[in-house]
């Protein structure tokens, strides 16, 4: 998911591999370390998911607006790439930051980690 959206968002030109394995030469690396133990409450069927969704409401509201801005910046950056050959650095950092934040929220929601995601794009 991260590889495809990174490619569609013009964050890199390398076509995403058809593999679930990490590619050392690929520009995007996504790694989630398995927790030693998981919260029983947060992973309880249905109830845990409901608790996580409620806890993530502030993230989802902020990410909704940040994603709108990121989509507009990607559209503008397409013209910058067309004329200059590169994605403007500030715009690129912003889109990458939003993508990182979104991926941390997804990791928490999908129970890959019990660590609550920070309100940060870094």
N, CA, C and O atoms as a GROMACS GRO file, in nm:
protein
  488
    1UNK      N    1   0.083  -0.119   0.000
    1UNK     CA    2   0.000   0.000   0.000
    1UNK      C    3   0.088   0.126   0.000
    1UNK      O    4   0.066   0.217  -0.080
    2UNK      N    5   0.186   0.130   0.089
    2UNK     CA    6   0.275   0.245   0.097
    2UNK      C    7   0.355   0.261  -0.032
    2UNK      O    8   0.375   0.373  -0.079
    3UNK      N    9   0.400   0.150  -0.089
    3UNK     CA   10   0.477   0.156  -0.214
    3UNK      C   11   0.394   0.213  -0.327
    3UNK      O   12   0.442   0.299  -0.402
    4UNK      N   13   0.272   0.167  -0.341
    4UNK     CA   14   0.186   0.212  -0.451
    4UNK      C   15   0.150   0.358  -0.435
    4UNK      O   16   0.157   0.434  -0.532
    5UNK      N   17   0.112   0.400  -0.313
    5UNK     CA   18   0.075   0.540  -0.294
    5UNK      C   19   0.196   0.633  -0.307
    5UNK      O   20   0.182   0.746  -0.353
    6UNK      N   21   0.313   0.586  -0.268
    6UNK     CA   22   0.433   0.666  -0.290
    6UNK      C   23   0.461   0.688  -0.438
    6UNK      O   24   0.500   0.796  -0.480
    7UNK      N   25   0.439   0.582  -0.516
    7UNK     CA   26   0.459   0.594  -0.661
    7UNK      C   27   0.352   0.684  -0.723
    7UNK      O   28   0.384   0.770  -0.805
    8UNK      N   29   0.226   0.666  -0.685
    8UNK     CA   30   0.119   0.749  -0.739
    8UNK      C   31   0.131   0.896  -0.697
    8UNK      O   32   0.088   0.986  -0.769
    9UNK      N   33   0.192   0.918  -0.580
    9UNK     CA   34   0.211   1.054  -0.531
    9UNK      C   35   0.336   1.120  -0.583
    9UNK      O   36   0.372   1.228  -0.537
   10UNK      N   37   0.404   1.057  -0.679
   10UNK     CA   38   0.525   1.111  -0.743
   10UNK      C   39   0.640   1.132  -0.645
   10UNK      O   40   0.724   1.220  -0.664
   11UNK      N   41   0.643   1.050  -0.538
   11UNK     CA   42   0.752   1.063  -0.441
   11UNK      C   43   0.880   1.000  -0.493
   11UNK      O   44   0.988   1.033  -0.446
   12UNK      N   45   0.868   0.909  -0.589
   12UNK     CA   46   0.982   0.847  -0.656
   12UNK      C   47   0.936   0.794  -0.790
   12UNK      O   48   0.816   0.779  -0.813
   13UNK      N   49   1.032   0.765  -0.879
   13UNK     CA   50   0.998   0.719  -1.014
   13UNK      C   51   1.007   0.568  -1.032
   13UNK      O   52   0.965   0.516  -1.135
   14UNK      N   53   1.060   0.498  -0.934
   14UNK     CA   54   1.077   0.353  -0.945
   14UNK      C   55   0.942   0.284  -0.929
   14UNK      O   56   0.870   0.308  -0.832
   15UNK      N   57   0.909   0.197  -1.025
   15UNK     CA   58   0.782   0.125  -1.019
   15UNK      C   59   0.784   0.029  -0.901
   15UNK      O   60   0.884  -0.039  -0.879
   16UNK      N   61   0.674   0.020  -0.822
   16UNK     CA   62   0.673  -0.067  -0.705
   16UNK      C   63   0.689  -0.214  -0.743
   16UNK      O   64   0.632  -0.260  -0.842
   17UNK      N   65   0.767  -0.288  -0.664
   17UNK     CA   66   0.788  -0.430  -0.695
   17UNK      C   67   0.664  -0.514  -0.665
   17UNK      O   68   0.582  -0.477  -0.581
   18UNK      N   69   0.650  -0.625  -0.734
   18UNK     CA   70   0.543  -0.720  -0.708
   18UNK      C   71   0.592  -0.822  -0.606
   18UNK      O   72   0.600  -0.941  -0.637
   19UNK      N   73   0.623  -0.776  -0.488
   19UNK     CA   74   0.679  -0.863  -0.384
   19UNK      C   75   0.644  -0.805  -0.248
   19UNK      O   76   0.634  -0.683  -0.232
   20UNK      N   77   0.628  -0.892  -0.152
   20UNK     CA   78   0.605  -0.847  -0.014
   20UNK      C   79   0.734  -0.834   0.064
   20UNK      O   80   0.734  -0.789   0.178
   21UNK      N   81   0.845  -0.874   0.004
   21UNK     CA   82   0.976  -0.866   0.068
   21UNK      C   83   1.034  -0.725   0.052
   21UNK      O   84   1.004  -0.656  -0.046
   22UNK      N   85   1.116  -0.684   0.148
   22UNK     CA   86   1.185  -0.556   0.138
   22UNK      C   87   1.286  -0.562   0.024
   22UNK      O   88   1.359  -0.660   0.010
   23UNK      N   89   1.290  -0.459  -0.057
   23UNK     CA   90   1.386  -0.447  -0.165
   23UNK      C   91   1.492  -0.345  -0.121
   23UNK      O   92   1.459  -0.229  -0.099
   24UNK      N   93   1.616  -0.388  -0.110
   24UNK     CA   94   1.722  -0.301  -0.058
   24UNK      C   95   1.741  -0.176  -0.143
   24UNK      O   96   1.771  -0.069  -0.090
   25UNK      N   97   1.726  -0.188  -0.275
   25UNK     CA   98   1.750  -0.074  -0.364
   25UNK      C   99   1.626   0.012  -0.384
   25UNK      O  100   1.634   0.116  -0.449
   26UNK      N  101   1.511  -0.028  -0.329
   26UNK     CA  102   1.387   0.048  -0.350
   26UNK      C  103   1.388   0.172  -0.261
   26UNK      O  104   1.430   0.164  -0.146
   27UNK      N  105   1.341   0.287  -0.313
   27UNK     CA  106   1.353   0.413  -0.237
   27UNK      C  107   1.263   0.422  -0.113
   27UNK      O  108   1.290   0.504  -0.025
   28UNK      N  109   1.158   0.340  -0.104
   28UNK     CA  110   1.069   0.346   0.012
   28UNK      C  111   1.086   0.218   0.094
   28UNK      O  112   1.071   0.107   0.043
   29UNK      N  113   1.116   0.235   0.222
   29UNK     CA  114   1.130   0.121   0.312
   29UNK      C  115   1.023   0.132   0.421
   29UNK      O  116   1.012   0.235   0.488
   30UNK      N  117   0.944   0.026   0.438
   30UNK     CA  118   0.838   0.023   0.538
   30UNK      C  119   0.866  -0.094   0.630
   30UNK      O  120   0.871  -0.209   0.587
   31UNK      N  121   0.885  -0.064   0.758
   31UNK     CA  122   0.920  -0.169   0.853
   31UNK      C  123   0.839  -0.149   0.980
   31UNK      O  124   0.831  -0.038   1.034
   32UNK      N  125   0.779  -0.257   1.029
   32UNK     CA  126   0.707  -0.256   1.155
   32UNK      C  127   0.765  -0.367   1.240
   32UNK      O  128   0.765  -0.484   1.201
   33UNK      N  129   0.815  -0.330   1.356
   33UNK     CA  130   0.872  -0.429   1.446
   33UNK      C  131   0.761  -0.492   1.529
   33UNK      O  132   0.676  -0.421   1.584
   34UNK      N  133   0.762  -0.623   1.540
   34UNK     CA  134   0.660  -0.694   1.617
   34UNK      C  135   0.676  -0.663   1.765
   34UNK      O  136   0.787  -0.670   1.818
   35UNK      N  137   0.566  -0.629   1.832
   35UNK     CA  138   0.576  -0.600   1.975
   35UNK      C  139   0.600  -0.728   2.056
   35UNK      O  140   0.561  -0.837   2.014
   36UNK      N  141   0.666  -0.713   2.171
   36UNK     CA  142   0.690  -0.830   2.256
   36UNK      C  143   0.559  -0.882   2.313
   36UNK      O  144   0.541  -1.004   2.327
   37UNK      N  145   0.467  -0.792   2.347
   37UNK     CA  146   0.335  -0.831   2.394
   37UNK      C  147   0.235  -0.727   2.346
   37UNK      O  148   0.270  -0.612   2.321
   38UNK      N  149   0.110  -0.769   2.334
   38UNK     CA  150   0.005  -0.680   2.285
   38UNK      C  151  -0.101  -0.663   2.393
   38UNK      O  152  -0.123  -0.750   2.477
   39UNK      N  153  -0.166  -0.549   2.389
   39UNK     CA  154  -0.273  -0.519   2.483
   39UNK      C  155  -0.393  -0.609   2.454
   39UNK      O  156  -0.439  -0.618   2.340
   40UNK      N  157  -0.442  -0.676   2.556
   40UNK     CA  158  -0.558  -0.764   2.537
   40UNK      C  159  -0.684  -0.682   2.512
   40UNK      O  160  -0.768  -0.723   2.432
   41UNK      N  161  -0.698  -0.570   2.579
   41UNK     CA  162  -0.817  -0.488   2.561
   41UNK      C  163  -0.823  -0.428   2.421
   41UNK      O  164  -0.928  -0.433   2.357
   42UNK      N  165  -0.711  -0.372   2.374
   42UNK     CA  166  -0.711  -0.309   2.242
   42UNK      C  167  -0.721  -0.409   2.128
   42UNK      O  168  -0.751  -0.371   2.015
   43UNK      N  169  -0.698  -0.536   2.155
   43UNK     CA  170  -0.707  -0.638   2.051
   43UNK      C  171  -0.825  -0.732   2.072
   43UNK      O  172  -0.835  -0.835   2.006
   44UNK      N  173  -0.914  -0.697   2.164
   44UNK     CA  174  -1.035  -0.776   2.185
   44UNK      C  175  -1.126  -0.756   2.064
   44UNK      O  176  -1.144  -0.642   2.019
   45UNK      N  177  -1.183  -0.863   2.008
   45UNK     CA  178  -1.266  -0.848   1.887
   45UNK      C  179  -1.377  -0.745   1.904
   45UNK      O  180  -1.447  -0.744   2.005
   46UNK      N  181  -1.393  -0.662   1.805
   46UNK     CA  182  -1.493  -0.556   1.794
   46UNK      C  183  -1.476  -0.444   1.897
   46UNK      O  184  -1.471  -0.327   1.860
   47UNK      N  185  -1.465  -0.478   2.025
   47UNK     CA  186  -1.451  -0.376   2.129
   47UNK      C  187  -1.318  -0.303   2.115
   47UNK      O  188  -1.313  -0.180   2.124
   48UNK      N  189  -1.212  -0.377   2.093
   48UNK     CA  190  -1.080  -0.316   2.077
   48UNK      C  191  -1.074  -0.225   1.956
   48UNK      O  192  -1.016  -0.116   1.962
   49UNK      N  193  -1.134  -0.270   1.846
   49UNK     CA  194  -1.137  -0.186   1.726
   49UNK      C  195  -1.217  -0.059   1.750
   49UNK      O  196  -1.177   0.049   1.706
   50UNK      N  197  -1.328  -0.070   1.819
   50UNK     CA  198  -1.409   0.048   1.851
   50UNK      C  199  -1.331   0.146   1.937
   50UNK      O  200  -1.335   0.267   1.914
   51UNK      N  201  -1.260   0.094   2.036
   51UNK     CA  202  -1.179   0.181   2.123
   51UNK      C  203  -1.072   0.251   2.041
   51UNK      O  204  -1.050   0.371   2.057
   52UNK      N  205  -1.005   0.177   1.952
   52UNK     CA  206  -0.900   0.237   1.869
   52UNK      C  207  -0.956   0.345   1.777
   52UNK      O  208  -0.896   0.451   1.760
   53UNK      N  209  -1.071   0.319   1.717
   53UNK     CA  210  -1.131   0.420   1.627
   53UNK      C  211  -1.165   0.546   1.705
   53UNK      O  212  -1.142   0.657   1.657
   54UNK      N  213  -1.220   0.530   1.825
   54UNK     CA  214  -1.252   0.647   1.908
   54UNK      C  215  -1.125   0.723   1.944
   54UNK      O  216  -1.122   0.846   1.938
   55UNK      N  217  -1.019   0.650   1.981
   55UNK     CA  218  -0.893   0.715   2.015
   55UNK      C  219  -0.829   0.785   1.896
   55UNK      O  220  -0.756   0.882   1.912
   56UNK      N  221  -0.857   0.735   1.775
   56UNK     CA  222  -0.794   0.791   1.655
   56UNK      C  223  -0.874   0.904   1.591
   56UNK      O  224  -0.830   0.960   1.490
   57UNK      N  225  -0.988   0.940   1.646
   57UNK     CA  226  -1.069   1.047   1.585
   57UNK      C  227  -0.988   1.175   1.565
   57UNK      O  228  -0.995   1.232   1.457
   58UNK      N  229  -0.912   1.224   1.664
   58UNK     CA  230  -0.834   1.346   1.639
   58UNK      C  231  -0.735   1.330   1.523
   58UNK      O  232  -0.719   1.421   1.442
   59UNK      N  233  -0.669   1.213   1.515
   59UNK     CA  234  -0.577   1.188   1.404
   59UNK      C  235  -0.651   1.190   1.271
   59UNK      O  236  -0.604   1.251   1.175
   60UNK      N  237  -0.765   1.124   1.266
   60UNK     CA  238  -0.840   1.113   1.140
   60UNK      C  239  -0.890   1.248   1.092
   60UNK      O  240  -0.891   1.274   0.972
   61UNK      N  241  -0.931   1.333   1.184
   61UNK     CA  242  -0.977   1.467   1.146
   61UNK      C  243  -0.862   1.549   1.088
   61UNK      O  244  -0.875   1.610   0.982
   62UNK      N  245  -0.748   1.550   1.158
   62UNK     CA  246  -0.632   1.626   1.111
   62UNK      C  247  -0.581   1.568   0.979
   62UNK      O  248  -0.549   1.643   0.887
   63UNK      N  249  -0.572   1.435   0.970
   63UNK     CA  250  -0.522   1.372   0.848
   63UNK      C  251  -0.613   1.398   0.729
   63UNK      O  252  -0.564   1.408   0.616
   64UNK      N  253  -0.742   1.408   0.751
   64UNK     CA  254  -0.834   1.439   0.642
   64UNK      C  255  -0.794   1.571   0.575
   64UNK      O  256  -0.785   1.579   0.453
   65UNK      N  257  -0.772   1.674   0.656
   65UNK     CA  258  -0.736   1.804   0.600
   65UNK      C  259  -0.593   1.805   0.543
   65UNK      O  260  -0.567   1.868   0.441
   66UNK      N  261  -0.502   1.735   0.610
   66UNK     CA  262  -0.366   1.728   0.557
   66UNK      C  263  -0.362   1.654   0.424
   66UNK      O  264  -0.286   1.691   0.335
   67UNK      N  265  -0.443   1.551   0.410
   67UNK     CA  266  -0.447   1.478   0.283
   67UNK      C  267  -0.504   1.565   0.171
   67UNK      O  268  -0.459   1.556   0.056
   68UNK      N  269  -0.603   1.648   0.203
   68UNK     CA  270  -0.655   1.741   0.101
   68UNK      C  271  -0.544   1.834   0.053
   68UNK      O  272  -0.529   1.858  -0.066
   69UNK      N  273  -0.466   1.887   0.148
   69UNK     CA  274  -0.355   1.976   0.112
   69UNK      C  275  -0.250   1.898   0.032
   69UNK      O  276  -0.197   1.950  -0.066
   70UNK      N  277  -0.221   1.774   0.074
   70UNK     CA  278  -0.121   1.692   0.003
   70UNK      C  279  -0.165   1.665  -0.141
   70UNK      O  280  -0.082   1.668  -0.232
   71UNK      N  281  -0.292   1.638  -0.162
   71UNK     CA  282  -0.342   1.613  -0.299
   71UNK      C  283  -0.326   1.738  -0.385
   71UNK      O  284  -0.287   1.728  -0.501
   72UNK      N  285  -0.355   1.853  -0.329
   72UNK     CA  286  -0.338   1.979  -0.403
   72UNK      C  287  -0.189   2.001  -0.434
   72UNK      O  288  -0.154   2.042  -0.545
   73UNK      N  289  -0.102   1.975  -0.336
   73UNK     CA  290   0.042   1.992  -0.359
   73UNK      C  291   0.094   1.895  -0.464
   73UNK      O  292   0.180   1.932  -0.545
   74UNK      N  293   0.044   1.773  -0.465
   74UNK     CA  294   0.087   1.675  -0.566
   74UNK      C  295   0.044   1.723  -0.705
   74UNK      O  296   0.120   1.709  -0.801
   75UNK      N  297  -0.075   1.779  -0.715
   75UNK     CA  298  -0.122   1.832  -0.844
   75UNK      C  299  -0.032   1.946  -0.891
   75UNK      O  300   0.007   1.949  -1.008
   76UNK      N  301   0.001   2.038  -0.801
   76UNK     CA  302   0.089   2.150  -0.836
   76UNK      C  303   0.228   2.099  -0.870
   76UNK      O  304   0.292   2.147  -0.963
   77UNK      N  305   0.275   2.002  -0.792
   77UNK     CA  306   0.410   1.947  -0.813
   77UNK      C  307   0.423   1.878  -0.948
   77UNK      O  308   0.532   1.873  -1.004
   78UNK      N  309   0.314   1.825  -1.001
   78UNK     CA  310   0.320   1.762  -1.134
   78UNK      C  311   0.367   1.862  -1.238
   78UNK      O  312   0.444   1.827  -1.328
   79UNK      N  313   0.323   1.985  -1.228
   79UNK     CA  314   0.366   2.089  -1.322
   79UNK      C  315   0.511   2.129  -1.296
   79UNK      O  316   0.588   2.154  -1.389
   80UNK      N  317   0.548   2.135  -1.167
   80UNK     CA  318   0.687   2.166  -1.134
   80UNK      C  319   0.780   2.057  -1.187
   80UNK      O  320   0.887   2.086  -1.240
   81UNK      N  321   0.738   1.930  -1.174
   81UNK     CA  322   0.818   1.819  -1.226
   81UNK      C  323   0.826   1.826  -1.377
   81UNK      O  324   0.931   1.799  -1.436
   82UNK      N  325   0.716   1.862  -1.440
   82UNK     CA  326   0.712   1.872  -1.586
   82UNK      C  327   0.811   1.977  -1.636
   82UNK      O  328   0.880   1.954  -1.736
   83UNK      N  329   0.818   2.092  -1.569
   83UNK     CA  330   0.901   2.201  -1.619
   83UNK      C  331   1.043   2.201  -1.562
   83UNK      O  332   1.136   2.243  -1.631
   84UNK      N  333   1.061   2.155  -1.438
   84UNK     CA  334   1.195   2.160  -1.377
   84UNK      C  335   1.261   2.023  -1.365
   84UNK      O  336   1.382   2.014  -1.350
   85UNK      N  337   1.182   1.918  -1.373
   85UNK     CA  338   1.236   1.783  -1.363
   85UNK      C  339   1.252   1.732  -1.220
   85UNK      O  340   1.304   1.623  -1.199
   86UNK      N  341   1.206   1.810  -1.122
   86UNK     CA  342   1.216   1.763  -0.984
   86UNK      C  343   1.097   1.810  -0.901
   86UNK      O  344   1.036   1.913  -0.929
   87UNK      N  345   1.066   1.731  -0.799
   87UNK     CA  346   0.959   1.762  -0.704
   87UNK      C  347   1.015   1.867  -0.608
   87UNK      O  348   1.119   1.841  -0.546
   88UNK      N  349   0.952   1.984  -0.591
   88UNK     CA  350   1.005   2.085  -0.499
   88UNK      C  351   1.024   2.027  -0.358
   88UNK      O  352   0.937   1.957  -0.306
   89UNK      N  353   1.139   2.056  -0.298
   89UNK     CA  354   1.180   1.991  -0.173
   89UNK      C  355   1.079   2.010  -0.060
   89UNK      O  356   1.049   1.914   0.011
   90UNK      N  357   1.028   2.129  -0.040
   90UNK     CA  358   0.932   2.154   0.068
   90UNK      C  359   0.802   2.078   0.048
   90UNK      O  360   0.747   2.022   0.142
   91UNK      N  361   0.755   2.077  -0.074
   91UNK     CA  362   0.632   2.002  -0.105
   91UNK      C  363   0.655   1.853  -0.083
   91UNK      O  364   0.569   1.783  -0.029
   92UNK      N  365   0.771   1.804  -0.126
   92UNK     CA  366   0.804   1.663  -0.111
   92UNK      C  367   0.808   1.624   0.037
   92UNK      O  368   0.754   1.521   0.076
   93UNK      N  369   0.872   1.707   0.119
   93UNK     CA  370   0.880   1.679   0.264
   93UNK      C  371   0.740   1.675   0.325
   93UNK      O  372   0.712   1.589   0.410
   94UNK      N  373   0.652   1.766   0.284
   94UNK     CA  374   0.517   1.770   0.338
   94UNK      C  375   0.440   1.643   0.302
   94UNK      O  376   0.378   1.582   0.389
   95UNK      N  377   0.443   1.602   0.175
   95UNK     CA  378   0.371   1.484   0.130
   95UNK      C  379   0.427   1.358   0.198
   95UNK      O  380   0.350   1.270   0.238
   96UNK      N  381   0.558   1.348   0.211
   96UNK     CA  382   0.619   1.235   0.280
   96UNK      C  383   0.576   1.233   0.427
   96UNK      O  384   0.547   1.127   0.482
   97UNK      N  385   0.573   1.349   0.490
   97UNK     CA  386   0.532   1.357   0.631
   97UNK      C  387   0.388   1.313   0.651
   97UNK      O  388   0.359   1.241   0.747
   98UNK      N  389   0.299   1.355   0.564
   98UNK     CA  390   0.160   1.312   0.573
   98UNK      C  391   0.149   1.161   0.552
   98UNK      O  392   0.072   1.094   0.622
   99UNK      N  393   0.224   1.109   0.459
   99UNK     CA  394   0.223   0.964   0.434
   99UNK      C  395   0.275   0.887   0.555
   99UNK      O  396   0.219   0.783   0.591
  100UNK      N  397   0.379   0.937   0.617
  100UNK     CA  398   0.432   0.871   0.738
  100UNK      C  399   0.328   0.870   0.849
  100UNK      O  400   0.306   0.767   0.913
  101UNK      N  401   0.264   0.983   0.870
  101UNK     CA  402   0.162   0.994   0.974
  101UNK      C  403   0.048   0.896   0.946
  101UNK      O  404   0.005   0.823   1.034
  102UNK      N  405   0.001   0.895   0.822
  102UNK     CA  406  -0.108   0.805   0.783
  102UNK      C  407  -0.068   0.658   0.806
  102UNK      O  408  -0.149   0.580   0.857
  103UNK      N  409   0.053   0.621   0.770
  103UNK     CA  410   0.098   0.483   0.788
  103UNK      C  411   0.108   0.446   0.936
  103UNK      O  412   0.077   0.332   0.973
  104UNK      N  413   0.152   0.538   1.021
  104UNK     CA  414   0.157   0.509   1.165
  104UNK      C  415   0.017   0.488   1.221
  104UNK      O  416  -0.003   0.401   1.306
  105UNK      N  417  -0.079   0.566   1.175
  105UNK     CA  418  -0.219   0.548   1.220
  105UNK      C  419  -0.272   0.413   1.173
  105UNK      O  420  -0.340   0.344   1.248
  106UNK      N  421  -0.241   0.374   1.049
  106UNK     CA  422  -0.285   0.244   0.998
  106UNK      C  423  -0.222   0.128   1.076
  106UNK      O  424  -0.290   0.030   1.105
  107UNK      N  425  -0.095   0.140   1.110
  107UNK     CA  426  -0.028   0.035   1.187
  107UNK      C  427  -0.097   0.018   1.323
  107UNK      O  428  -0.116  -0.094   1.368
  108UNK      N  429  -0.133   0.128   1.387
  108UNK     CA  430  -0.202   0.122   1.515
  108UNK      C  431  -0.341   0.062   1.499
  108UNK      O  432  -0.381  -0.024   1.578
  109UNK      N  433  -0.414   0.105   1.399
  109UNK     CA  434  -0.551   0.058   1.378
  109UNK      C  435  -0.555  -0.090   1.342
  109UNK      O  436  -0.647  -0.161   1.382
  110UNK      N  437  -0.458  -0.137   1.267
  110UNK     CA  438  -0.455  -0.277   1.225
  110UNK      C  439  -0.388  -0.369   1.327
  110UNK      O  440  -0.360  -0.485   1.296
  111UNK      N  441  -0.361  -0.318   1.446
  111UNK     CA  442  -0.307  -0.395   1.558
  111UNK      C  443  -0.167  -0.449   1.531
  111UNK      O  444  -0.128  -0.551   1.587
  112UNK      N  445  -0.091  -0.381   1.445
  112UNK     CA  446   0.049  -0.420   1.425
  112UNK      C  447   0.137  -0.363   1.534
  112UNK      O  448   0.250  -0.407   1.553
  113UNK      N  449   0.084  -0.264   1.606
  113UNK     CA  450   0.154  -0.204   1.718
  113UNK      C  451   0.051  -0.146   1.815
  113UNK      O  452  -0.054  -0.098   1.772
  114UNK      N  453   0.081  -0.151   1.943
  114UNK     CA  454  -0.008  -0.091   2.043
  114UNK      C  455   0.038   0.050   2.081
  114UNK      O  456  -0.025   0.117   2.163
  115UNK      N  457   0.147   0.094   2.020
  115UNK     CA  458   0.199   0.227   2.051
  115UNK      C  459   0.112   0.331   1.980
  115UNK      O  460   0.098   0.329   1.857
  116UNK      N  461   0.053   0.423   2.058
  116UNK     CA  462  -0.033   0.527   2.002
  116UNK      C  463   0.051   0.619   1.914
  116UNK      O  464   0.156   0.667   1.956
  117UNK      N  465   0.005   0.645   1.790
  117UNK     CA  466   0.085   0.727   1.698
  117UNK      C  467   0.094   0.872   1.743
  117UNK      O  468  -0.004   0.929   1.791
  118UNK      N  469   0.212   0.932   1.728
  118UNK     CA  470   0.229   1.072   1.765
  118UNK      C  471   0.165   1.165   1.662
  118UNK      O  472   0.147   1.129   1.546
  119UNK      N  473   0.132   1.285   1.707
  119UNK     CA  474   0.080   1.389   1.616
  119UNK      C  475   0.201   1.456   1.552
  119UNK      O  476   0.239   1.566   1.591
  120UNK      N  477   0.259   1.389   1.455
  120UNK     CA  478   0.382   1.439   1.396
  120UNK      C  479   0.394   1.389   1.253
  120UNK      O  480   0.352   1.277   1.221
  121UNK      N  481   0.452   1.472   1.167
  121UNK     CA  482   0.476   1.432   1.029
  121UNK      C  483   0.620   1.384   1.009
  121UNK      O  484   0.659   1.351   0.897
  122UNK      N  485   0.697   1.378   1.116
  122UNK     CA  486   0.836   1.332   1.099
  122UNK      C  487   0.850   1.187   1.135
  122UNK      O  488   0.959   1.131   1.127
   0.00000   0.00000   0.00000
